[in-house]
Amino acid sequence: MIQHISKRALPLLLILLSSFALAQPFDIIGGNVKRHANDALGLMAFTVVPDLTSSFLSISSGSGEKTDLMMTQFAGGATVSQSFPIYLEGGISYMRYDPQFVASNGVERRDIPTKWNTVSGSGGIGWDFPIAKHLVLRPIFNFSLGQVASDLSAGSRYLSWRTGKNLDFLDDGKMNAYGLGGSLMLDYEDISPEREIDIEWRYTNIQLKTFSGTADSVKGTASAEASSLYGRYRAPTGLSMLDRPLRYVLEAAHTTYLGSQRGMLGFNYMTSLGGGFELDSSAYNVLVTRTRLVARYAFGENVRGFAIGLAMSF
């Protein structure tokens, strides 16, 4: 047993201990890369389902394993004509998810901030089956394609990733995923010069799966499943702009998340209430016939916020 360490030996011992610590490879504590990557694929489920309530999510968390989320979605759909009632929809989404991991070599711990950027596109082809006046049943075939790209922050690249079998995704790794599934819609539209009423109920189920080019540590599947109800009421304000009536718009939407999204962000449903104005430019030879500016208030379990939405009809 060592009873005494001389003053000369102490610096040498510290150097040896430091060298031993630096020689140990860093690894992610708890192997939570796979769990967070599954979350990223689950979060992609939010982006591939056309949904008003989650199209403007932005969430920041507190200390600990800090996770920041920002999501933007542009989507639209329309029936070609009553004589040929094929329905086409499409959308593109961007999401930034910034998880923070803790790396350790058994002696020291270091916070490892990362940035995960997701771009996804989705589409749908359906057909309108009239079942009553102003009411159609619309089955839709849906497909999607997306990628999550991971990047370590520049200040963290000095770490020695000499082992760590679950770290291939963190440093310039990619997750490629495709989705196939379908939706069922009930769409009620009652349009007249006095007012316009549009009510939609929709159930969507799209199965996401990773494919070639995905880092081995984060291959997996997710389910994009949701039920939503949307309503919009438009009527003239009594004012005219661009030789057409200026309309006011009232809308409401409610979405219940049933698949991989359920509970992922701390809530299982979200409601949105909005109001704004619609400018009609159809009197002129321009591509955009209507432009809507709507302010929305969204709320759900443990979450609430505001947004401004801009929509265009062609």
C-alpha positions as a Markdown table, in Angstrom:
| # | Residue | x | y | z |
|---|---|---|---|---|
| 1 | Met | 0.0 | 0.0 | 0.0 |
| 2 | Ile | 1.3 | 3.5 | -0.8 |
| 3 | Gln | 1.6 | 5.5 | 2.4 |
| 4 | His | 3.2 | 8.6 | 1.0 |
| 5 | Ile | 3.5 | 10.4 | -2.3 |
| 6 | Ser | 6.4 | 12.7 | -2.7 |
| 7 | Lys | 6.0 | 16.2 | -4.2 |
| 8 | Arg | 8.0 | 15.1 | -7.2 |
| 9 | Ala | 5.9 | 12.0 | -7.8 |
| 10 | Leu | 2.6 | 13.9 | -7.5 |
| 11 | Pro | 2.8 | 15.8 | -10.8 |
| 12 | Leu | 3.9 | 12.6 | -12.5 |
| 13 | Leu | 0.9 | 10.8 | -11.1 |
| 14 | Leu | -1.4 | 13.5 | -12.2 |
| 15 | Ile | 0.0 | 13.4 | -15.7 |
| 16 | Leu | -0.4 | 9.6 | -15.8 |
| 17 | Leu | -4.0 | 9.9 | -14.6 |
| 18 | Ser | -4.7 | 12.6 | -17.2 |
| 19 | Ser | -3.1 | 10.5 | -20.0 |
| 20 | Phe | -5.2 | 7.5 | -18.9 |
| 21 | Ala | -8.4 | 9.6 | -19.0 |
| 22 | Leu | -7.6 | 11.0 | -22.4 |
| 23 | Ala | -6.8 | 7.6 | -23.7 |
| 24 | Gln | -10.3 | 6.3 | -22.8 |
| 25 | Pro | -12.7 | 6.6 | -25.7 |
| 26 | Phe | -15.8 | 8.8 | -25.1 |
| 27 | Asp | -19.2 | 7.2 | -25.5 |
| 28 | Ile | -22.8 | 8.5 | -25.1 |
| 29 | Ile | -24.1 | 7.9 | -21.6 |
| 30 | Gly | -27.1 | 5.5 | -21.5 |
| 31 | Gly | -26.9 | 4.8 | -25.3 |
| 32 | Asn | -29.6 | 7.4 | -25.8 |
| 33 | Val | -28.7 | 8.2 | -29.4 |
| 34 | Lys | -31.0 | 5.4 | -30.6 |
| 35 | Arg | -33.9 | 6.7 | -28.4 |
| 36 | His | -33.5 | 10.3 | -29.7 |
| 37 | Ala | -33.1 | 9.1 | -33.3 |
| 38 | Asn | -36.4 | 7.2 | -32.9 |
| 39 | Asp | -37.8 | 10.4 | -31.7 |
| 40 | Ala | -36.5 | 12.2 | -34.8 |
| 41 | Leu | -38.3 | 9.6 | -37.0 |
| 42 | Gly | -41.4 | 9.9 | -34.9 |
| 43 | Leu | -41.2 | 13.7 | -35.2 |
| 44 | Met | -41.0 | 13.3 | -39.0 |
| 45 | Ala | -44.4 | 11.7 | -38.6 |
| 46 | Phe | -45.7 | 15.2 | -37.8 |
| 47 | Thr | -44.3 | 16.6 | -41.0 |
| 48 | Val | -45.8 | 14.0 | -43.5 |
| 49 | Val | -49.4 | 14.4 | -42.3 |
| 50 | Pro | -51.1 | 17.6 | -43.7 |
| 51 | Asp | -52.3 | 19.1 | -40.4 |
| 52 | Leu | -53.0 | 22.8 | -39.6 |
| 53 | Thr | -52.4 | 22.4 | -35.8 |
| 54 | Ser | -48.9 | 21.1 | -36.1 |
| 55 | Ser | -47.8 | 23.1 | -39.1 |
| 56 | Phe | -46.2 | 25.9 | -37.1 |
| 57 | Leu | -44.8 | 24.1 | -34.0 |
| 58 | Ser | -41.9 | 25.8 | -32.2 |
| 59 | Ile | -41.0 | 24.3 | -28.8 |
| 60 | Ser | -38.1 | 25.1 | -26.4 |
| 61 | Ser | -37.3 | 23.2 | -23.2 |
| 62 | Gly | -35.4 | 24.0 | -20.1 |
| 63 | Ser | -32.2 | 22.6 | -18.6 |
| 64 | Gly | -31.0 | 19.0 | -18.7 |
| 65 | Glu | -31.1 | 17.2 | -22.0 |
| 66 | Lys | -32.1 | 20.3 | -23.8 |
| 67 | Thr | -34.3 | 19.8 | -26.9 |
| 68 | Asp | -35.4 | 22.6 | -29.2 |
| 69 | Leu | -37.9 | 22.0 | -32.0 |
| 70 | Met | -39.0 | 24.1 | -34.9 |
| 71 | Met | -41.3 | 22.9 | -37.6 |
| 72 | Thr | -42.7 | 24.5 | -40.7 |
| 73 | Gln | -45.1 | 22.9 | -43.2 |
| 74 | Phe | -46.5 | 24.1 | -46.5 |
| 75 | Ala | -49.2 | 21.9 | -47.9 |
| 76 | Gly | -52.3 | 22.1 | -50.0 |
| 77 | Gly | -54.8 | 20.0 | -51.9 |
| 78 | Ala | -57.7 | 20.3 | -54.3 |
| 79 | Thr | -60.2 | 18.3 | -56.5 |
| 80 | Val | -59.4 | 18.8 | -60.2 |
| 81 | Ser | -63.1 | 19.3 | -61.2 |
| 82 | Gln | -66.6 | 17.9 | -60.5 |
| 83 | Ser | -66.6 | 16.1 | -63.9 |
| 84 | Phe | -63.2 | 14.5 | -63.1 |
| 85 | Pro | -63.1 | 14.4 | -59.3 |
| 86 | Ile | -59.6 | 13.2 | -58.7 |
| 87 | Tyr | -58.1 | 14.8 | -55.6 |
| 88 | Leu | -54.4 | 15.8 | -55.5 |
| 89 | Glu | -52.4 | 17.0 | -52.5 |
| 90 | Gly | -48.8 | 17.7 | -51.7 |
| 91 | Gly | -46.6 | 19.3 | -49.1 |
| 92 | Ile | -43.1 | 20.0 | -48.0 |
| 93 | Ser | -41.8 | 20.4 | -44.5 |
| 94 | Tyr | -38.7 | 21.5 | -42.6 |
| 95 | Met | -37.9 | 20.6 | -39.1 |
| 96 | Arg | -35.0 | 21.5 | -36.8 |
| 97 | Tyr | -34.5 | 19.3 | -33.7 |
| 98 | Asp | -31.6 | 20.1 | -31.4 |
| 99 | Pro | -31.0 | 17.4 | -28.8 |
| 100 | Gln | -28.1 | 17.6 | -26.4 |
| 101 | Phe | -26.2 | 14.5 | -25.4 |
| 102 | Val | -23.7 | 13.8 | -22.6 |
| 103 | Ala | -20.5 | 12.0 | -23.5 |
| 104 | Ser | -18.2 | 10.3 | -20.9 |
| 105 | Asn | -15.0 | 8.2 | -20.9 |
| 106 | Gly | -15.6 | 7.1 | -17.3 |
| 107 | Val | -13.5 | 10.0 | -15.9 |
| 108 | Glu | -15.0 | 13.2 | -17.3 |
| 109 | Arg | -18.3 | 14.2 | -18.9 |
| 110 | Arg | -18.9 | 16.6 | -21.7 |
| 111 | Asp | -22.1 | 18.1 | -23.1 |
| 112 | Ile | -22.4 | 17.4 | -26.9 |
| 113 | Pro | -24.9 | 19.7 | -28.6 |
| 114 | Thr | -26.1 | 18.5 | -32.0 |
| 115 | Lys | -28.3 | 19.8 | -34.8 |
| 116 | Trp | -30.7 | 17.6 | -36.6 |
| 117 | Asn | -32.3 | 19.0 | -39.8 |
| 118 | Thr | -35.2 | 17.3 | -41.5 |
| 119 | Val | -36.6 | 17.9 | -44.9 |
| 120 | Ser | -39.6 | 15.9 | -46.1 |
| 121 | Gly | -42.0 | 15.9 | -48.9 |
| 122 | Ser | -45.4 | 14.2 | -49.1 |
| 123 | Gly | -48.2 | 13.7 | -51.6 |
| 124 | Gly | -51.5 | 12.1 | -52.0 |
| 125 | Ile | -53.9 | 10.9 | -54.8 |
| 126 | Gly | -57.6 | 10.4 | -54.0 |
| 127 | Trp | -61.1 | 10.3 | -55.5 |
| 128 | Asp | -64.3 | 12.1 | -54.5 |
| 129 | Phe | -67.4 | 9.9 | -54.0 |
| 130 | Pro | -70.5 | 12.0 | -53.5 |
| 131 | Ile | -72.7 | 10.6 | -50.7 |
| 132 | Ala | -75.0 | 13.6 | -50.1 |
| 133 | Lys | -75.5 | 17.2 | -51.1 |
| 134 | His | -72.2 | 19.2 | -50.5 |
| 135 | Leu | -70.7 | 16.0 | -48.9 |
| 136 | Val | -68.1 | 13.7 | -50.4 |
| 137 | Leu | -66.2 | 10.7 | -49.2 |
| 138 | Arg | -62.5 | 10.9 | -50.2 |
| 139 | Pro | -60.1 | 7.9 | -49.9 |
| 140 | Ile | -56.5 | 9.0 | -50.5 |
| 141 | Phe | -53.3 | 7.1 | -51.2 |
| 142 | Asn | -50.4 | 8.8 | -49.4 |
| 143 | Phe | -46.6 | 8.6 | -49.9 |
| 144 | Ser | -43.7 | 10.5 | -48.4 |
| 145 | Leu | -39.9 | 10.8 | -48.5 |
| 146 | Gly | -37.7 | 12.5 | -46.0 |
| 147 | Gln | -34.2 | 12.8 | -44.6 |
| 148 | Val | -32.8 | 13.7 | -41.2 |
| 149 | Ala | -29.2 | 15.0 | -41.3 |
| 150 | Ser | -27.2 | 15.2 | -38.1 |
| 151 | Asp | -24.2 | 17.5 | -37.5 |
| 152 | Leu | -22.1 | 17.9 | -34.4 |
| 153 | Ser | -21.3 | 21.5 | -33.4 |
| 154 | Ala | -17.9 | 22.7 | -34.4 |
| 155 | Gly | -16.8 | 23.0 | -30.7 |
| 156 | Ser | -17.4 | 19.3 | -30.1 |
| 157 | Arg | -15.4 | 17.8 | -32.9 |
| 158 | Tyr | -12.2 | 17.5 | -30.9 |
| 159 | Leu | -13.7 | 14.4 | -29.1 |
| 160 | Ser | -12.1 | 11.1 | -30.0 |
| 161 | Trp | -14.8 | 8.8 | -31.3 |
| 162 | Arg | -12.6 | 5.8 | -31.6 |
| 163 | Thr | -15.2 | 3.3 | -30.4 |
| 164 | Gly | -18.8 | 4.1 | -29.7 |
| 165 | Lys | -20.7 | 1.8 | -32.0 |
| 166 | Asn | -23.8 | 3.9 | -31.6 |
| 167 | Leu | -22.2 | 7.2 | -32.6 |
| 168 | Asp | -22.2 | 6.9 | -36.4 |
| 169 | Phe | -25.4 | 9.0 | -36.7 |
| 170 | Leu | -24.2 | 11.9 | -34.6 |
| 171 | Asp | -21.3 | 13.0 | -36.7 |
| 172 | Asp | -22.6 | 13.8 | -40.2 |
| 173 | Gly | -24.9 | 10.9 | -40.2 |
| 174 | Lys | -28.1 | 10.6 | -42.1 |
| 175 | Met | -31.5 | 8.9 | -41.7 |
| 176 | Asn | -33.4 | 8.4 | -44.9 |
| 177 | Ala | -37.1 | 7.3 | -44.6 |
| 178 | Tyr | -40.0 | 6.7 | -46.9 |
| 179 | Gly | -43.7 | 6.4 | -46.0 |
| 180 | Leu | -46.7 | 4.7 | -47.6 |
| 181 | Gly | -50.2 | 4.7 | -46.3 |
| 182 | Gly | -53.6 | 6.3 | -46.8 |
| 183 | Ser | -56.2 | 8.7 | -45.5 |
| 184 | Leu | -60.0 | 8.8 | -45.4 |
| 185 | Met | -61.8 | 12.2 | -45.6 |
| 186 | Leu | -65.3 | 13.4 | -45.2 |
| 187 | Asp | -65.5 | 16.8 | -46.9 |
| 188 | Tyr | -68.5 | 19.1 | -46.6 |
| 189 | Glu | -68.5 | 22.3 | -48.8 |
| 190 | Asp | -71.4 | 24.7 | -49.1 |
| 191 | Ile | -70.4 | 27.7 | -51.2 |
| 192 | Ser | -72.7 | 30.6 | -52.0 |
| 193 | Pro | -72.2 | 34.4 | -52.6 |
| 194 | Glu | -73.5 | 35.0 | -49.0 |
| 195 | Arg | -71.1 | 32.7 | -47.2 |
| 196 | Glu | -68.8 | 29.7 | -47.6 |
| 197 | Ile | -68.7 | 26.7 | -45.2 |
| 198 | Asp | -66.0 | 24.1 | -45.4 |
| 199 | Ile | -65.8 | 21.2 | -42.8 |
| 200 | Glu | -63.4 | 18.3 | -43.1 |
| 201 | Trp | -62.8 | 15.2 | -41.0 |
| 202 | Arg | -59.7 | 13.2 | -41.8 |
| 203 | Tyr | -58.0 | 10.0 | -40.6 |
| 204 | Thr | -54.4 | 9.4 | -41.8 |
| 205 | Asn | -52.1 | 6.5 | -41.3 |
| 206 | Ile | -48.7 | 6.5 | -43.0 |
| 207 | Gln | -46.0 | 3.9 | -42.0 |
| 208 | Leu | -42.5 | 5.4 | -42.1 |
| 209 | Lys | -39.4 | 3.1 | -42.6 |
| 210 | Thr | -35.7 | 3.9 | -43.0 |
| 211 | Phe | -33.9 | 2.7 | -46.1 |
| 212 | Ser | -30.4 | 2.6 | -47.6 |
| 213 | Gly | -28.0 | 5.4 | -46.7 |
| 214 | Thr | -29.2 | 5.4 | -43.1 |
| 215 | Ala | -26.7 | 5.1 | -40.3 |
| 216 | Asp | -26.8 | 1.6 | -38.8 |
| 217 | Ser | -27.5 | 2.8 | -35.2 |
| 218 | Val | -30.8 | 4.6 | -36.1 |
| 219 | Lys | -32.6 | 2.3 | -38.5 |
| 220 | Gly | -36.2 | 1.8 | -37.6 |
| 221 | Thr | -39.9 | 2.5 | -38.3 |
| 222 | Ala | -42.5 | 4.9 | -37.1 |
| 223 | Ser | -46.3 | 5.4 | -37.6 |
| 224 | Ala | -47.7 | 8.7 | -38.7 |
| 225 | Glu | -51.3 | 8.3 | -37.5 |
| 226 | Ala | -53.8 | 11.1 | -36.6 |
| 227 | Ser | -57.4 | 12.1 | -36.7 |
| 228 | Ser | -58.3 | 15.7 | -37.4 |
| 229 | Leu | -61.4 | 17.9 | -37.7 |
| 230 | Tyr | -61.2 | 21.2 | -39.5 |
| 231 | Gly | -63.8 | 23.9 | -40.1 |
| 232 | Arg | -63.7 | 27.3 | -41.9 |
| 233 | Tyr | -66.4 | 30.0 | -42.4 |
| 234 | Arg | -66.0 | 32.8 | -44.8 |
| 235 | Ala | -68.3 | 35.7 | -45.5 |
| 236 | Pro | -68.2 | 39.3 | -47.0 |
| 237 | Thr | -67.3 | 42.1 | -44.6 |
| 238 | Gly | -69.3 | 44.6 | -46.7 |
| 239 | Leu | -66.1 | 46.2 | -48.0 |
| 240 | Ser | -64.6 | 45.8 | -51.4 |
| 241 | Met | -60.9 | 45.6 | -52.5 |
| 242 | Leu | -59.5 | 44.8 | -56.0 |
| 243 | Asp | -63.1 | 44.9 | -57.3 |
| 244 | Arg | -64.2 | 42.0 | -55.2 |
| 245 | Pro | -65.7 | 41.6 | -51.7 |
| 246 | Leu | -63.2 | 41.6 | -48.8 |
| 247 | Arg | -64.1 | 38.5 | -46.7 |
| 248 | Tyr | -63.5 | 37.7 | -43.1 |
| 249 | Val | -62.4 | 34.2 | -42.1 |
| 250 | Leu | -63.1 | 32.2 | -39.0 |
| 251 | Glu | -61.5 | 28.7 | -38.6 |
| 252 | Ala | -61.1 | 26.0 | -36.0 |
| 253 | Ala | -59.1 | 22.8 | -36.0 |
| 254 | His | -58.6 | 19.9 | -33.7 |
| 255 | Thr | -56.1 | 17.0 | -34.1 |
| 256 | Thr | -55.7 | 13.9 | -32.0 |
| 257 | Tyr | -52.3 | 12.1 | -32.4 |
| 258 | Leu | -52.6 | 8.3 | -32.4 |
| 259 | Gly | -49.3 | 7.0 | -33.7 |
| 260 | Ser | -45.6 | 7.6 | -32.9 |
| 261 | Gln | -46.4 | 11.3 | -32.3 |
| 262 | Arg | -48.6 | 10.5 | -29.4 |
| 263 | Gly | -47.2 | 11.9 | -26.2 |
| 264 | Met | -43.8 | 12.5 | -27.9 |
| 265 | Leu | -44.0 | 16.3 | -27.2 |
| 266 | Gly | -46.0 | 16.0 | -24.0 |
| 267 | Phe | -49.4 | 16.2 | -25.5 |
| 268 | Asn | -51.8 | 13.9 | -27.3 |
| 269 | Tyr | -54.0 | 16.5 | -29.0 |
| 270 | Met | -53.9 | 20.1 | -30.1 |
| 271 | Thr | -56.6 | 22.6 | -31.0 |
| 272 | Ser | -56.3 | 25.8 | -33.1 |
| 273 | Leu | -58.7 | 28.8 | -33.3 |
| 274 | Gly | -58.1 | 31.5 | -35.8 |
| 275 | Gly | -59.6 | 34.6 | -37.5 |
| 276 | Gly | -58.5 | 36.9 | -40.3 |
| 277 | Phe | -59.3 | 38.3 | -43.7 |
| 278 | Glu | -59.3 | 37.0 | -47.3 |
| 279 | Leu | -58.4 | 39.2 | -50.3 |
| 280 | Asp | -60.0 | 38.1 | -53.6 |
| 281 | Ser | -57.9 | 39.0 | -56.7 |
| 282 | Ser | -59.8 | 36.9 | -59.2 |
| 283 | Ala | -61.0 | 40.0 | -61.1 |
| 284 | Tyr | -57.4 | 40.3 | -62.5 |
| 285 | Asn | -55.4 | 38.1 | -64.7 |
| 286 | Val | -53.0 | 36.8 | -61.9 |
| 287 | Leu | -52.0 | 33.4 | -60.8 |
| 288 | Val | -53.2 | 33.8 | -57.2 |
| 289 | Thr | -57.0 | 34.2 | -56.9 |
| 290 | Arg | -57.3 | 34.5 | -53.1 |
| 291 | Thr | -55.0 | 35.3 | -50.3 |
| 292 | Arg | -55.8 | 34.7 | -46.6 |
| 293 | Leu | -54.1 | 36.1 | -43.6 |
| 294 | Val | -55.1 | 34.4 | -40.4 |
| 295 | Ala | -54.0 | 34.8 | -36.8 |
| 296 | Arg | -54.2 | 31.6 | -34.8 |
| 297 | Tyr | -54.1 | 30.5 | -31.2 |
| 298 | Ala | -53.2 | 26.9 | -30.5 |
| 299 | Phe | -53.5 | 25.0 | -27.3 |
| 300 | Gly | -53.3 | 21.5 | -25.9 |
| 301 | Glu | -52.0 | 19.5 | -23.0 |
| 302 | Asn | -49.1 | 21.5 | -21.5 |
| 303 | Val | -48.7 | 23.6 | -24.7 |
| 304 | Arg | -50.1 | 26.8 | -26.1 |
| 305 | Gly | -48.9 | 29.5 | -28.5 |
| 306 | Phe | -49.7 | 31.9 | -31.3 |
| 307 | Ala | -49.1 | 32.0 | -35.0 |
| 308 | Ile | -49.8 | 34.0 | -38.2 |
| 309 | Gly | -50.7 | 32.0 | -41.2 |
| 310 | Leu | -50.7 | 33.0 | -44.9 |
| 311 | Ala | -52.6 | 30.9 | -47.4 |
| 312 | Met | -53.2 | 31.3 | -51.2 |
| 313 | Ser | -55.6 | 29.8 | -53.6 |
| 314 | Phe | -54.8 | 29.3 | -57.3 |
